[in-house]
Amino acid sequence: MKRKIFQKKQIAILIVLLVLLLPTWSQAQIAVDVDIDVGEITILYSFTDIDVELDAAALGAILANGCTVGTNSLECDEGDAGGPVTAVENAGNLEAAFNIAPGIVASNAVPLVLQNVWAVRAIGGASANTTVTVTVPAATTITNGASSIAVTAGTAAPGTFADPGLGAPQVGDVTLTLDFTNLSADGNHDSGADTGDTVYTIEVTAT
């Protein structure tokens, strides 16, 4: 009978020792190495509708520069030859023909720079580069009745650049070449219903 009591005491002591040792056993550590394979990705952000107001003062600064012939106002007043212009008789009128040459930029090739209208995030191009291109469909014209502005070309800047990663994106511009040859009225010019129309297409590719 005493032997059985002794065995019960031994079991109780063993349980107590196991409980005391548990905190020590729970501190085991295993170092884990994690590898993440990221695929190539290119993301383009761009406006789908852009409205631009051409201020009269801005247009005037580009298209109107006064006399361009001489180096001072006296020569401009005297004419393109730098001296007096001789009047001739024509059908009872005296005519003195001068030659004024206005225009810093030809009216059929006026650049319009749309700043910060696209952005790209990209990693993993074939050469870790990305290219943005702008295409203007043939005969793209925005109109206001009989008055029209033709868009003849478009470019992106920067065109090709190193992949910027997925953090801070590369932001860029679009430059459109405008033809004002048939611009004869003020007011809003658009390409029809102004819904779903395309003036230019922007595309991004990994290069």
N, CA, C and O of each residue as an XYZ file, in Angstrom:
828
protein
N       0.827     -1.212      0.000
C       0.000      0.000      0.000
C       0.851      1.248      0.000
O       0.555      2.211     -0.707
N       1.900      1.234      0.784
C       2.823      2.372      0.817
C       3.472      2.576     -0.532
O       3.712      3.714     -0.933
N       3.759      1.510     -1.235
C       4.414      1.595     -2.546
C       3.545      2.340     -3.539
O       4.047      3.141     -4.327
N       2.274      2.089     -3.511
C       1.370      2.781     -4.415
C       1.344      4.275     -4.135
O       1.331      5.073     -5.071
N       1.336      4.662     -2.888
C       1.350      6.094     -2.524
C       2.621      6.748     -3.036
O       2.578      7.868     -3.545
N       3.732      6.078     -2.912
C       5.015      6.594     -3.367
C       5.004      6.825     -4.886
O       5.542      7.823     -5.365
N       4.397      5.910     -5.634
C       4.328      6.050     -7.073
C       3.480      7.260     -7.472
O       3.824      7.966     -8.420
N       2.403      7.501     -6.776
C       1.571      8.664     -7.057
C       2.335      9.950     -6.822
O       2.183     10.905     -7.584
N       3.143      9.996     -5.797
C       3.947     11.188     -5.499
C       4.974     11.434     -6.611
O       5.203     12.577     -7.007
N       5.587     10.362     -7.109
C       6.579     10.503     -8.181
C       5.936     11.070     -9.441
O       6.527     11.926    -10.099
N       4.759     10.616     -9.782
C       4.050     11.124    -10.962
C       3.727     12.599    -10.813
O       3.882     13.361    -11.767
N       3.293     13.007     -9.669
C       2.961     14.413     -9.402
C       4.186     15.295     -9.557
O       4.101     16.373    -10.144
N       5.324     14.854     -9.041
C       6.569     15.634     -9.140
C       6.985     15.758    -10.601
O       7.462     16.817    -11.005
N       6.819     14.716    -11.400
C       7.186     14.732    -12.807
C       6.335     15.739    -13.588
O       6.855     16.454    -14.445
N       5.042     15.798    -13.298
C       4.149     16.752    -13.956
C       4.556     18.177    -13.648
O       4.541     19.029    -14.536
N       4.917     18.452    -12.408
C       5.347     19.794    -12.003
C       6.608     20.199    -12.756
O       6.720     21.337    -13.212
N       7.557     19.273    -12.890
C       8.794     19.572    -13.611
C       8.519     19.876    -15.079
O       9.146     20.770    -15.648
N       7.592     19.148    -15.704
C       7.258     19.384    -17.104
C       6.651     20.779    -17.307
O       6.967     21.472    -18.274
N       5.782     21.171    -16.384
C       5.158     22.492    -16.469
C       6.201     23.590    -16.335
O       6.139     24.597    -17.040
N       7.156     23.402    -15.436
C       8.203     24.401    -15.236
C       9.132     24.512    -16.441
O       9.688     25.581    -16.693
N       9.304     23.438    -17.177
C      10.226     23.436    -18.311
C       9.587     23.955    -19.613
O      10.311     24.299    -20.547
N       8.272     24.017    -19.691
C       7.602     24.419    -20.925
C       8.042     25.788    -21.454
O       8.316     25.887    -22.651
N       8.128     26.851    -20.644
C       8.568     28.151    -21.176
C       9.924     28.083    -21.851
O      10.145     28.772    -22.847
N      10.817     27.291    -21.351
C      12.147     27.168    -21.955
C      12.058     26.495    -23.310
O      12.732     26.930    -24.244
N      11.269     25.469    -23.454
C      11.126     24.752    -24.718
C      10.436     25.617    -25.792
O      10.696     25.402    -26.976
N       9.568     26.587    -25.435
C       8.813     27.384    -26.402
C       9.657     28.477    -27.063
O       9.132     29.211    -27.901
N      10.909     28.612    -26.730
C      11.747     29.668    -27.292
C      12.572     29.207    -28.491
O      13.534     29.884    -28.851
N      12.249     28.134    -29.095
C      12.984     27.649    -30.259
C      12.775     28.586    -31.451
O      11.684     29.135    -31.602
N      13.794     28.788    -32.307
C      13.733     29.683    -33.469
C      14.133     28.950    -34.739
O      14.989     28.064    -34.733
N      13.474     29.355    -35.847
C      13.819     28.825    -37.163
C      13.922     30.005    -38.132
O      12.959     30.758    -38.276
N      15.047     30.183    -38.788
C      15.222     31.239    -39.787
C      14.581     30.799    -41.101
O      14.799     29.682    -41.570
N      13.773     31.712    -41.697
C      13.040     31.389    -42.918
C      13.472     32.343    -44.038
O      13.458     33.560    -43.849
N      13.850     31.812    -45.180
C      14.221     32.596    -46.354
C      13.039     32.628    -47.314
O      12.499     31.584    -47.679
N      12.631     33.854    -47.728
C      11.500     34.008    -48.643
C      11.998     34.667    -49.931
O      12.611     35.733    -49.874
N      11.748     34.060    -51.076
C      12.080     34.614    -52.385
C      10.788     34.997    -53.102
O       9.834     34.220    -53.128
N      10.759     36.213    -53.692
C       9.579     36.687    -54.416
C       9.985     36.994    -55.849
O      10.855     37.833    -56.086
N       9.367     36.326    -56.790
C       9.646     36.529    -58.205
C       8.578     37.459    -58.783
O       7.406     37.091    -58.860
N       8.989     38.675    -59.193
C       8.050     39.675    -59.702
C       8.081     39.685    -61.219
O       9.154     39.766    -61.818
N       6.926     39.604    -61.841
C       6.842     39.612    -63.297
C       6.961     41.019    -63.863
O       6.858     42.005    -63.134
N       7.180     41.101    -65.178
C       7.253     42.390    -65.854
C       5.880     43.072    -65.810
O       4.839     42.426    -65.929
N       5.914     44.388    -65.638
C       4.647     45.116    -65.609
C       4.866     46.539    -66.112
O       5.874     47.175    -65.804
N       3.896     47.028    -66.899
C       3.905     48.402    -67.392
C       2.499     48.967    -67.233
O       1.527     48.364    -67.687
N       2.394     50.126    -66.587
C       1.093     50.752    -66.325
C       1.119     52.168    -66.893
O       2.023     52.947    -66.592
N       0.119     52.498    -67.720
C       0.002     53.831    -68.307
C      -1.203     54.553    -67.710
O      -2.311     54.017    -67.669
N      -0.965     55.769    -67.252
C      -2.038     56.642    -66.802
C      -2.114     57.813    -67.783
O      -1.085     58.379    -68.153
N      -3.334     58.180    -68.207
C      -3.460     59.290    -69.146
C      -4.869     59.856    -69.089
O      -5.818     59.153    -68.742
N      -4.996     61.135    -69.433
C      -6.316     61.746    -69.544
C      -6.999     61.254    -70.820
O      -6.342     61.074    -71.846
N      -8.302     61.039    -70.762
C      -9.054     60.654    -71.953
C      -9.772     61.850    -72.577
O     -10.169     61.796    -73.741
N      -9.939     62.918    -71.817
C     -10.562     64.137    -72.334
C      -9.742     65.329    -71.876
O      -9.479     65.488    -70.684
N      -9.335     66.169    -72.825
C      -8.514     67.338    -72.511
C      -9.152     68.568    -73.148
O      -9.418     68.585    -74.350
N      -9.391     69.578    -72.352
C      -9.913     70.856    -72.841
C      -8.833     71.914    -72.656
O      -8.277     72.055    -71.566
N      -8.537     72.652    -73.711
C      -7.499     73.685    -73.676
C      -8.091     74.998    -74.163
O      -8.797     75.032    -75.171
N      -7.802     76.078    -73.447
C      -8.221     77.405    -73.876
C      -7.006     78.144    -74.423
O      -6.001     78.292    -73.728
N      -7.096     78.604    -75.660
C      -6.016     79.369    -76.273
C      -6.285     80.848    -76.046
O      -7.175     81.432    -76.664
N      -5.515     81.437    -75.164
C      -5.683     82.839    -74.826
C      -5.238     83.714    -76.005
O      -4.251     83.411    -76.675
N      -5.978     84.801    -76.248
C      -5.664     85.680    -77.375
C      -4.264     86.274    -77.243
O      -3.552     86.423    -78.236
N      -3.873     86.609    -76.021
C      -2.540     87.185    -75.821
C      -1.448     86.168    -76.151
O      -0.411     86.525    -76.711
N      -1.684     84.893    -75.801
C      -0.702     83.847    -76.099
C      -0.579     83.634    -77.603
O       0.526     83.498    -78.128
N      -1.719     83.604    -78.294
C      -1.679     83.459    -79.747
C      -1.001     84.658    -80.396
O      -0.222     84.508    -81.337
N      -1.300     85.838    -79.889
C      -0.695     87.043    -80.452
C       0.811     87.039    -80.313
O       1.524     87.468    -81.220
N       1.311     86.546    -79.157
C       2.748     86.517    -78.935
C       3.447     85.563    -79.899
O       4.608     85.770    -80.250
N       2.729     84.507    -80.330
C       3.323     83.537    -81.252
C       3.207     83.996    -82.708
O       4.162     83.877    -83.476
N       2.041     84.518    -83.084
C       1.746     84.739    -84.495
C       1.931     86.179    -84.972
O       1.967     86.412    -86.180
N       2.048     87.131    -84.087
C       2.153     88.524    -84.514
C       3.419     89.148    -83.937
O       3.533     89.355    -82.729
N       4.369     89.444    -84.826
C       5.607     90.060    -84.351
C       5.952     91.322    -85.106
O       7.083     91.801    -85.019
N       4.992     91.883    -85.857
C       5.235     93.158    -86.524
C       6.223     93.040    -87.669
O       6.360     91.980    -88.279
N       6.907     94.135    -87.954
C       7.843     94.183    -89.074
C       9.080     93.358    -88.766
O       9.658     93.468    -87.684
N       9.482     92.533    -89.720
C      10.639     91.666    -89.503
C      11.771     91.958    -90.482
O      12.775     91.246    -90.497
N      11.617     93.000    -91.300
C      12.575     93.219    -92.385
C      13.857     93.882    -91.910
O      14.948     93.349    -92.111
N      13.729     95.041    -91.283
C      14.905     95.802    -90.898
C      15.367     95.519    -89.489
O      14.773     94.709    -88.777
N      16.421     96.187    -89.094
C      16.957     96.020    -87.744
C      16.468     97.105    -86.811
O      16.740     97.041    -85.613
N      15.749     98.107    -87.319
C      15.165     99.136    -86.453
C      13.866     99.622    -87.077
O      13.546     99.270    -88.212
N      13.128    100.424    -86.342
C      11.805    100.827    -86.791
C      11.864    101.703    -88.032
O      10.943    101.669    -88.847
N      12.940    102.500    -88.199
C      13.046    103.367    -89.368
C      13.096    102.531    -90.641
O      12.415    102.847    -91.616
N      13.893    101.471    -90.641
C      13.974    100.627    -91.822
C      12.645     99.927    -92.096
O      12.260     99.757    -93.253
N      11.936     99.515    -91.026
C      10.632     98.883    -91.226
C       9.665     99.868    -91.867
O       8.889     99.504    -92.750
N       9.718    101.130    -91.410
C       8.831    102.142    -91.974
C       9.155    102.428    -93.436
O       8.260    102.746    -94.219
N      10.422    102.320    -93.805
C      10.824    102.666    -95.166
C      10.584    101.528    -96.152
O      10.564    101.757    -97.362
N      10.400    100.307    -95.654
C      10.119     99.206    -96.565
C      11.205     98.157    -96.554
O      12.239     98.315    -95.906
N      10.953     97.074    -97.288
C      11.853     95.933    -97.206
C      13.205     96.197    -97.852
O      14.152     95.454    -97.593
N      13.328     97.213    -98.671
C      14.612     97.514    -99.295
C      15.477     98.411    -98.418
O      16.621     98.701    -98.765
N      14.948     98.841    -97.306
C      15.709     99.723    -96.432
C      15.730    101.158    -96.925
O      16.550    101.952    -96.465
N      14.850    101.506    -97.843
C      14.792    102.866    -98.375
C      13.385    103.176    -98.828
O      12.501    102.327    -98.711
N      13.153    104.384    -99.347
C      11.801    104.774    -99.789
C      11.261    103.846   -100.867
O      12.013    103.369   -101.717
N       9.966    103.592   -100.833
C       9.291    102.785   -101.844
C       8.644    103.733   -102.848
O       7.892    104.629   -102.462
N       8.928    103.543   -104.117
C       8.417    104.422   -105.165
C       6.984    104.046   -105.515
O       6.692    102.889   -105.817
N       6.101    105.025   -105.474
C       4.704    104.802   -105.847
C       4.582    104.796   -107.362
O       5.244    105.564   -108.061
N       3.719    103.911   -107.854
C       3.473    103.822   -109.296
C       1.996    104.045   -109.555
O       1.153    103.822   -108.686
N       1.699    104.490   -110.767
C       0.305    104.731   -111.142
C      -0.321    103.438   -111.624
O       0.275    102.700   -112.408
N      -1.547    103.168   -111.142
C      -2.278    101.979   -111.571
C      -3.753    102.324   -111.620
O      -4.403    102.477   -110.587
N      -4.283    102.448   -112.857
C      -5.714    102.737   -113.071
C      -6.154    103.984   -112.329
O      -7.219    104.017   -111.712
N      -5.318    105.007   -112.398
C      -5.666    106.276   -111.766
C      -5.317    106.360   -110.298
O      -5.556    107.381   -109.652
N      -4.747    105.280   -109.766
C      -4.340    105.293   -108.356
C      -2.819    105.280   -108.255
O      -2.137    104.730   -109.119
N      -2.299    105.882   -107.208
C      -0.887    105.769   -106.884
C      -0.728    104.633   -105.872
O      -1.346    104.651   -104.808
N       0.089    103.666   -106.205
C       0.264    102.510   -105.327
C       1.720    102.390   -104.903
O       2.633    102.419   -105.728
N       1.911    102.253   -103.596
C       3.256    102.042   -103.054
C       3.241    100.693   -102.345
O       2.609    100.552   -101.298
N       3.924     99.711   -102.900
C       3.853     98.327   -102.399
C       4.941     98.067   -101.355
O       6.135     98.147   -101.647
N       4.516     97.763   -100.171
C       5.440     97.389    -99.093
C       5.376     95.871    -98.881
O       4.489     95.204    -99.413
N       6.294     95.348    -98.123
C       6.365     93.896    -97.911
C       6.541     93.604    -96.426
O       7.659     93.446    -95.935
N       5.434     93.538    -95.735
C       5.515     93.198    -94.318
C       5.519     91.675    -94.184
O       4.798     90.987    -94.907
N       6.313     91.155    -93.279
C       6.459     89.699    -93.152
C       6.208     89.271    -91.702
O       7.158     89.013    -90.963
N       4.958     89.196    -91.297
C       4.668     88.819    -89.910
C       4.817     87.325    -89.679
O       4.788     86.519    -90.610
N       4.978     86.987    -88.415
C       4.949     85.567    -88.049
C       6.272     85.046    -87.561
O       7.228     84.966    -88.331
N       6.350     84.686    -86.283
C       7.522     84.015    -85.738
C       7.412     82.527    -86.063
O       8.404     81.875    -86.389
N       6.201     82.009    -85.970
C       5.929     80.606    -86.279
C       4.879     80.567    -87.380
O       3.893     81.302    -87.322
N       5.081     79.722    -88.374
C       4.079     79.590    -89.432
C       2.755     79.144    -88.827
O       2.732     78.322    -87.910
N       1.647     79.686    -89.341
C       0.344     79.380    -88.761
C      -0.098     77.952    -89.017
O      -1.093     77.507    -88.444
N       0.621     77.221    -89.868
C       0.262     75.823    -90.105
C       1.159     74.859    -89.334
O       1.130     73.651    -89.573
N       1.956     75.395    -88.410
C       2.835     74.530    -87.615
C       3.067     75.136    -86.240
O       4.194     75.462    -85.867
N       1.982     75.279    -85.498
C       2.068     75.867    -84.163
C       2.073     74.749    -83.128
O       1.115     73.979    -83.055
N       3.135     74.642    -82.322
C       3.183     73.567    -81.324
C       2.339     73.892    -80.097
O       2.377     75.007    -79.576
N       1.587     72.910    -79.652
C       0.825     73.008    -78.403
C       1.347     71.921    -77.465
O       1.178     70.732    -77.733
N       1.981     72.330    -76.371
C       2.564     71.381    -75.425
C       1.583     71.156    -74.279
O       1.263     72.081    -73.532
N       1.109     69.915    -74.148
C       0.227     69.525    -73.045
C       1.118     68.925    -71.962
O       1.563     67.783    -72.079
N       1.373     69.687    -70.924
C       2.327     69.267    -69.912
C       1.690     68.338    -68.882
O       0.554     68.536    -68.450
N       2.466     67.312    -68.503
C       2.072     66.401    -67.417
C       0.711     65.754    -67.658
O      -0.143     65.749    -66.772
N       0.513     65.210    -68.856
C      -0.779     64.599    -69.183
C      -0.719     63.075    -69.180
O      -1.733     62.427    -69.442
N       0.450     62.482    -68.890
C       0.539     61.033    -68.764
C       1.577     60.673    -67.722
O       2.448     61.473    -67.382
N       1.466     59.438    -67.217
C       2.425     58.923    -66.245
C       2.567     57.421    -66.454
O       1.621     56.753    -66.874
N       3.749     56.894    -66.161
C       4.028     55.473    -66.372
C       4.757     54.899    -65.169
O       5.693     55.501    -64.644
N       4.310     53.721    -64.742
C       5.055     52.881    -63.810
C       5.480     51.640    -64.592
O       4.670     51.076    -65.327
N       6.725     51.205    -64.452
C       7.163     50.055    -65.248
C       8.408     49.419    -64.646
O       9.270     50.099    -64.089
N       8.480     48.093    -64.771
C       9.679     47.338    -64.433
C       9.813     46.186    -65.425
O       8.816     45.615    -65.866
N      11.044     45.854    -65.766
C      11.288     44.622    -66.504
C      11.235     44.680    -67.994
O      11.043     43.645    -68.631
N      11.401     45.872    -68.607
C      11.456     45.916    -70.057
C      12.624     45.099    -70.565
O      13.530     44.764    -69.802
N      12.612     44.777    -71.842
C      13.668     43.949    -72.415
C      15.052     44.516    -72.119
O      15.996     43.770    -71.855
N      15.164     45.845    -72.165
C      16.419     46.513    -71.811
C      16.211     47.427    -70.617
O      16.960     48.383    -70.416
N      15.182     47.123    -69.822
C      14.812     47.940    -68.661
C      14.477     49.369    -69.080
O      14.724     50.320    -68.338
N      13.906     49.508    -70.292
C      13.473     50.808    -70.786
C      12.003     50.759    -71.187
O      11.450     49.691    -71.447
N      11.380     51.937    -71.232
C       9.990     52.063    -71.648
C       9.890     53.165    -72.690
O      10.576     54.182    -72.589
N       9.037     52.968    -73.694
C       8.845     53.962    -74.751
C       7.381     54.382    -74.800
O       6.480     53.543    -74.791
N       7.160     55.693    -74.850
C       5.808     56.242    -74.997
C       5.715     56.912    -76.364
O       6.567     57.725    -76.723
N       4.681     56.566    -77.122
C       4.481     57.150    -78.447
C       3.099     57.771    -78.557
O       2.158     57.340    -77.891
N       2.987     58.781    -79.396
C       1.719     59.462    -79.653
C       1.438     59.384    -81.148
O       2.295     59.716    -81.967
N       0.237     58.944    -81.498
C      -0.162     58.829    -82.896
C      -1.385     59.696    -83.149
O      -2.372     59.618    -82.417
N      -1.317     60.522    -84.185
C      -2.448     61.350    -84.590
C      -3.059     60.728    -85.848
O      -2.371     60.597    -86.860
N      -4.334     60.346    -85.802
C      -4.961     59.768    -87.000
C      -4.918     60.750    -88.170
O      -4.900     61.965    -87.969
N      -4.901     60.224    -89.373
C      -4.885     61.077    -90.563
C      -6.130     61.952    -90.602
O      -7.223     61.519    -90.236
N      -5.947     63.190    -91.052
C      -7.061     64.131    -91.239
C      -7.823     64.390    -89.940
O      -9.052     64.464    -89.937
N      -7.084     64.527    -88.836
C      -7.732     64.859    -87.571
C      -7.989     66.358    -87.522
O      -7.053     67.158    -87.538
N      -9.257     66.731    -87.462
C      -9.639     68.141    -87.480
C     -10.675     68.399    -86.406
O     -11.639     67.646    -86.264
N     -10.472     69.463    -85.655
C     -11.470     69.889    -84.674
C     -12.100     71.172    -85.196
O     -11.397     72.079    -85.639
N     -13.415     71.245    -85.143
C     -14.131     72.279    -85.885
C     -15.078     73.092    -85.023
O     -15.482     72.689    -83.932
N     -15.417     74.264    -85.567
C     -16.479     75.109    -85.042
C     -17.181     75.702    -86.258
O     -16.845     76.795    -86.713
N     -18.167     74.959    -86.778
C     -18.803     75.357    -88.024
C     -17.804     75.242    -89.159
O     -17.202     74.187    -89.355
N     -17.624     76.333    -89.915
C     -16.687     76.334    -91.043
C     -15.248     76.537    -90.584
O     -14.315     76.293    -91.348
N     -15.064     76.976    -89.361
C     -13.718     77.203    -88.814
C     -13.148     75.890    -88.307
O     -13.867     75.082    -87.719
N     -11.844     75.671    -88.534
C     -11.270     74.403    -88.118
C      -9.806     74.546    -87.725
O      -9.107     75.455    -88.174
N      -9.362     73.630    -86.880
C      -7.958     73.502    -86.499
C      -7.561     72.063    -86.805
O      -8.157     71.123    -86.279
N      -6.567     71.899    -87.645
C      -6.079     70.560    -87.972
C      -4.948     70.193    -87.015
O      -4.076     71.013    -86.730
N      -4.969     68.967    -86.528
C      -3.870     68.440    -85.709
C      -3.065     67.526    -86.620
O      -3.549     66.471    -87.031
N      -1.847     67.926    -86.934
C      -1.080     67.238    -87.968
C      -0.046     66.267    -87.433
O       0.406     65.394    -88.174
N       0.344     66.386    -86.170
C       1.374     65.488    -85.623
C       1.316     65.532    -84.109
O       0.746     66.445    -83.512
N       1.927     64.512    -83.499
C       1.986     64.456    -82.041
C       3.217     63.696    -81.586
O       3.604     62.703    -82.204
N       3.830     64.156    -80.513
C       4.999     63.477    -79.951
C       4.892     63.453    -78.432
O       4.218     64.290    -77.831
N       5.564     62.485    -77.820
C       5.614     62.382    -76.368
C       7.015     62.730    -75.888
O       8.000     62.454    -76.573
N       7.099     63.330    -74.721
C       8.399     63.640    -74.125
C       8.335     63.381    -72.617
O       7.441     63.897    -71.946
N       9.277     62.581    -72.067
C      10.318     61.890    -72.820
C       9.739     60.730    -73.622
O       8.730     60.136    -73.243
N      10.397     60.418    -74.738
C       9.912     59.328    -75.571
C      10.330     57.971    -75.043
O       9.506     57.064    -74.924
N      11.627     57.828    -74.722
C      12.152     56.586    -74.161
C      12.912     56.906    -72.888
O      13.682     57.864    -72.841
N      12.696     56.105    -71.859
C      13.321     56.376    -70.560
C      13.516     55.069    -69.820
O      12.875     54.064    -70.129
N      14.408     55.091    -68.836
C      14.644     53.912    -68.004
C      13.395     53.610    -67.181
O      12.715     54.523    -66.713
N      13.098     52.323    -67.008
C      11.938     51.937    -66.208
C      11.979     52.642    -64.857
O      12.966     52.513    -64.133
N      10.932     53.385    -64.500
C      10.952     54.147    -63.259
C      10.649     53.323    -62.014
O      10.801     53.810    -60.894
N      10.217     52.061    -62.207
C       9.806     51.250    -61.070
C       8.336     51.436    -60.774
O       7.612     52.088    -61.527
N       7.893     50.846    -59.650
C       6.473     50.938    -59.282
C       6.223     51.997    -58.224
O       5.088     52.184    -57.784
N       7.275     52.688    -57.815
C       7.118     53.751    -56.824
C       6.737     55.053    -57.490
O       5.591     55.232    -57.902
N       7.693     55.967    -57.598
C       7.423     57.251    -58.238
C       7.372     57.061    -59.751
O       8.351     56.595    -60.334
N       6.260     57.408    -60.407
C       6.139     57.187    -61.849
C       6.885     58.241    -62.658
O       7.216     59.313    -62.151
N       7.143     57.924    -63.914
C       7.658     58.897    -64.873
C       6.479     59.676    -65.441
O       5.535     59.087    -65.967
N       6.535     60.999    -65.333
C       5.460     61.862    -65.838
C       5.954     62.557    -67.099
O       7.127     62.921    -67.182
N       5.070     62.749    -68.089
C       5.518     63.343    -69.340
C       4.485     64.203    -70.039
O       3.351     64.357    -69.585
N       4.925     64.766    -71.177
C       4.133     65.715    -71.950
C       3.744     65.124    -73.301
O       4.312     64.133    -73.760
N       2.762     65.764    -73.918
C       2.406     65.489    -75.306
C       2.432     66.818    -76.056
O       1.843     67.802    -75.609
N       3.121     66.841    -77.202
C       3.148     68.040    -78.045
C       2.375     67.760    -79.325
O       2.684     66.820    -80.058
N       1.368     68.584    -79.586
C       0.574     68.477    -80.803
C       0.934     69.622    -81.746
O       1.129     70.753    -81.302
N       1.023     69.336    -83.036
C       1.260     70.377    -84.031
C      -0.078     70.807    -84.609
O      -0.810     69.993    -85.173
N      -0.398     72.102    -84.466
C      -1.692     72.635    -84.898
C      -1.541     73.426    -86.187
O      -0.563     74.150    -86.378
N      -2.520     73.278    -87.063
C      -2.569     74.026    -88.317
C      -3.730     75.006    -88.229
O      -4.893     74.605    -88.193
N      -3.398     76.314    -88.194
C      -4.407     77.360    -88.065
C      -4.832     77.942    -89.417
O      -5.486     78.984    -89.463
N      -4.465     77.278    -90.514
C      -4.755     77.815    -91.844
C      -6.235     78.117    -92.031
O      -6.594     79.129    -92.632
N      -7.095     77.240    -91.516
C      -8.552     77.407    -91.712
C      -9.258     77.845    -90.438
O     -10.469     77.670    -90.302
N      -8.500     78.417    -89.504
C      -9.111     78.945    -88.287
C      -9.671     80.331    -88.589
O      -8.918     81.279    -88.809
N     -10.996     80.439    -88.597
C     -11.634     81.697    -88.998
C     -12.665     82.194    -88.000
O     -13.341     83.191    -88.251
N     -12.793     81.508    -86.870
C     -13.781     81.933    -85.872
C     -13.276     81.578    -84.486
O     -12.505     80.636    -84.309
N     -13.723     82.347    -83.512
C     -13.380     82.021    -82.135
C     -14.394     81.010    -81.598
O     -15.218     80.494    -82.352
N     -14.332     80.731    -80.312
C     -15.269     79.787    -79.716
C     -14.729     78.378    -79.670
O     -13.607     78.113    -80.102
N     -15.538     77.473    -79.141
C     -15.119     76.090    -78.918
C     -15.046     75.296    -80.218
O     -15.996     75.260    -81.000
N     -13.892     74.661    -80.428
C     -13.706     73.760    -81.560
C     -13.586     72.335    -81.024
O     -12.813     72.084    -80.100
N     -14.341     71.408    -81.594
C     -14.220     70.010    -81.208
C     -14.353     69.145    -82.462
O     -14.587     69.645    -83.563
N     -14.199     67.833    -82.266
C     -14.169     66.958    -83.445
C     -15.473     66.219    -83.662
O     -15.478     65.024    -83.955
N     -16.567     66.924    -83.518
C     -17.867     66.306    -83.783
C     -18.769     66.416    -82.577
O     -19.074     67.517    -82.118
N     -19.200     65.269    -82.059
C     -20.088     65.258    -80.900
C     -19.329     65.496    -79.604
O     -19.933     65.635    -78.540
N     -17.982     65.542    -79.695
C     -17.116     65.724    -78.532
C     -17.297     64.601    -77.519
O     -17.058     64.786    -76.326
N     -17.722     63.432    -78.005
C     -17.859     62.252    -77.166
C     -17.329     61.046    -77.923
O     -17.847     60.694    -78.982
N     -16.301     60.415    -77.382
C     -15.741     59.246    -78.023
C     -14.886     59.558    -79.232
O     -14.470     58.645    -79.946
N     -14.614     60.836    -79.476
C     -13.765     61.184    -80.603
C     -12.297     61.058    -80.199
O     -11.968     61.134    -79.015
N     -11.417     60.865    -81.179
C     -10.003     60.665    -80.894
C      -9.174     61.685    -81.659
O      -9.206     61.729    -82.889
N      -8.433     62.501    -80.923
C      -7.512     63.446    -81.541
C      -6.121     62.827    -81.609
O      -5.406     62.996    -82.597
N      -5.739     62.105    -80.548
C      -4.478     61.371    -80.600
C      -4.588     60.117    -79.751
O      -5.426     60.031    -78.853
N      -3.734     59.148    -80.044
C      -3.667     57.905    -79.276
C      -2.298     57.823    -78.638
O      -1.286     58.022    -79.310
N      -2.252     57.530    -77.343
C      -0.984     57.397    -76.638
C      -0.774     55.917    -76.299
O      -1.706     55.230    -75.878
N       0.454     55.438    -76.487
C       0.757     54.027    -76.295
C       2.082     53.900    -75.564
O       3.007     54.682    -75.784
N       2.159     52.902    -74.690
C       3.406     52.634    -73.951
C       3.820     51.189    -74.204
O       2.992     50.279    -74.184
N       5.129     50.992    -74.445
C       5.643     49.647    -74.686
C       6.947     49.457    -73.934
O       7.704     50.406    -73.731
N       7.205     48.222    -73.523
C       8.482     47.878    -72.897
C       9.508     47.688    -74.006
O       9.233     47.019    -75.002
N      10.690     48.273    -73.838
C      11.718     48.175    -74.871
C      13.031     47.715    -74.280
O      14.017     47.573    -75.002
